Each structure stands twice: as C-alpha cells, then as structure tokens.
Amino acid sequence: MIYQKIWQKTLNQDEKVEYEFSISQRFRMFGLIIFTIISVLFINVGGLGILIFLAALFYYKFYLKVANAYALTNQRVIIHRGWLSTKLISIDYQKITDVTVDEPIWDRLVTQSGHLKINTAGTTLPEVVLVHLDRPYEVKKKLDQLRSR
C-alpha cells in the first residue's frame, strides 16, 4: 500500500483497505509533457523555462499523487486531500445513494481517465467528485461490490 501512513491514522480497528488509488498516471504525464513544451518555449527568458519545468515536475510527478489519496475499505470511502495542509473526507457505504461515472470526451480520448461522482442522502449535487481516475468504471464496480457486502 502506497498510502499506508495515511490509512494507519484513519482506519478503525476492524477496518481494512480493499482498494487504494489516486489521480491517473496518464493524466499526470500528459500535464507534465504539456508544461515541458511550455518551459522549452520560455527557456531563454531569464531561467523562466527552467522554473516552469521544475514547478510542473513537482506538481505532476509528486504533488497530485500524494495530495489525492483515495481508499475503498470494507466499511467506507476515504478521500485524503492535501499535502502540507490536509482534508479527510469519509463516507460510510450505507450513506451513499448514487455513484456516477463521468468521462468527458477530452479525458476519455487523451488521458483515458474519468470522474467518479458520489452522492449521499440529502444532497442534490455530488457530495464528492474524484477526478481523473484510471479505469473509473472498474473503480465504480469495486465500490458497488464493497457496498453490497
């Protein structure tokens, strides 16, 4: 488990992680490629190109993965967002009313990723949206299996 330190702080005694994931690797690589091209265009502008590249490298190779940790446990969905300042969202399976997969055409064709929208009782808008996931339909299936136990 990549995010074992995070889950150790949040799991209940009889709870275990069944599936963990983060933002799509393909989405992160696509963003890094785009910003690498942009940084090359600014390479002769007083080091601005190098600064852009280093910021993009940090953001796409480290930050997005660490700052968006998701887990499906045997009891709930756990969303951990942030790196230095963090936010934890936990949704018990019995509180989930609807799960929707959204694959915008750009994400589907270019980064092969999609979004998972989770609604809970009493809300009209999605309570939580997990963006740019690899194989969002597989994540939904896994979530549905765990909810039906």
C-alpha positions in Angstrom: 0.0 0.0 0.0 1.4 3.3 -1.1 -0.5 5.4 1.4 -0.1 3.2 4.4 0.9 6.1 6.7 -2.3 8.0 5.9 -4.5 4.9 6.3 -2.9 4.0 9.7 -4.1 7.3 11.1 -7.7 7.0 9.8 -8.7 3.3 9.9 -10.9 1.9 12.6 -9.7 -1.2 14.5 -11.7 -3.7 12.4 -11.4 -1.8 9.1 -9.0 -2.7 6.2 -8.2 -1.1 2.9 -9.6 -3.1 0.0 -8.5 -0.8 -2.8 -6.4 2.4 -3.0 -5.9 4.7 -5.9 -5.1 8.3 -6.9 -5.2 10.5 -9.9 -4.4 8.8 -13.2 -0.8 8.3 -14.2 -1.6 9.1 -17.8 -3.3 12.4 -16.8 -0.2 13.4 -14.8 2.2 12.5 -17.6 0.1 14.4 -20.2 0.2 17.5 -18.0 4.0 17.2 -17.5 4.5 16.9 -21.2 2.4 20.0 -21.9 4.3 22.0 -19.4 7.7 20.7 -20.6 6.8 22.0 -24.0 5.8 25.4 -22.5 9.0 25.5 -20.5 11.1 25.0 -23.7 9.4 28.0 -25.2 10.5 30.1 -22.2 14.0 28.6 -21.8 15.7 31.8 -22.9 13.6 34.2 -20.8 15.9 34.6 -17.7 15.5 31.0 -16.5 11.7 31.1 -16.6 11.6 27.9 -18.6 13.6 26.1 -16.0 11.4 27.4 -13.2 8.2 26.4 -15.1 9.6 22.9 -15.7 10.6 22.4 -12.1 7.2 23.6 -10.8 5.4 21.3 -13.3 7.7 18.4 -12.4 6.9 18.8 -8.7 3.2 19.3 -9.3 2.6 16.4 -11.8 5.1 13.8 -10.5 4.8 14.3 -6.8 2.0 16.6 -5.6 -1.0 15.4 -7.5 -0.3 11.8 -6.5 0.4 12.5 -2.8 -2.3 15.1 -2.4 -5.1 12.9 -3.8 -5.2 9.6 -2.0 -8.4 7.5 -2.2 -9.3 4.3 -0.5 -12.2 1.9 -0.5 -12.3 0.0 2.8 -14.5 -2.8 3.9 -16.7 0.0 5.6 -16.4 3.3 3.8 -14.8 5.5 1.1 -11.9 7.6 2.4 -10.7 10.7 0.5 -7.4 12.3 1.7 -6.7 15.6 0.0 -3.7 17.9 0.5 0.0 17.5 1.4 1.1 20.1 4.0 -2.5 21.1 4.9 -4.8 18.2 4.6 -8.5 17.4 4.5 -10.0 13.9 5.1 -13.5 13.0 3.8 -15.1 9.8 4.9 -18.4 8.4 3.5 -19.9 5.2 5.0 -21.3 2.9 2.4 -24.8 2.9 3.8 -24.9 6.7 3.4 -24.2 6.6 -0.4 -27.3 7.0 -2.5 -25.8 7.2 -6.0 -22.5 6.7 -7.8 -22.0 8.1 -11.3 -19.1 7.8 -13.8 -18.4 10.8 -16.0 -15.9 10.6 -18.9 -15.6 13.9 -20.7 -14.5 13.4 -24.3 -11.1 15.1 -23.8 -10.3 13.0 -20.7 -11.5 9.8 -22.3 -9.6 10.2 -25.6 -6.4 11.9 -24.4 -5.7 10.8 -20.9 -8.0 7.8 -20.7 -9.4 8.9 -17.4 -12.7 9.8 -15.9 -14.5 11.1 -12.8 -16.4 9.3 -10.1 -19.3 11.2 -8.5 -20.6 10.1 -5.1 -23.9 11.4 -3.8 -25.2 10.9 -0.2 -28.6 11.3 1.2 -30.0 14.8 1.3 -27.7 16.3 -1.3 -28.6 17.3 -4.9 -25.1 17.9 -6.1 -22.4 15.3 -6.0 -21.0 15.2 -2.4 -17.6 14.1 -3.7 -16.0 14.1 -7.1 -12.9 12.0 -7.6 -11.3 13.4 -10.8 -9.0 12.0 -13.5 -9.2 8.3 -12.4 -7.7 5.4 -14.4 -10.5 3.0 -15.2 -13.3 4.8 -13.5 -15.8 2.1 -14.3 -13.6 -0.5 -12.6 -13.5 1.7 -9.5 -17.3 2.0 -9.6 -17.6 -1.8 -9.8 -15.3 -2.3 -6.9 -17.2 0.3 -4.9 -20.5 -1.4 -5.8 -19.1 -4.8 -4.7 -18.0 -3.4 -1.3 -21.3 -1.6 -0.8 -23.3 -4.8 -1.4 -21.5 -6.9 1.2 
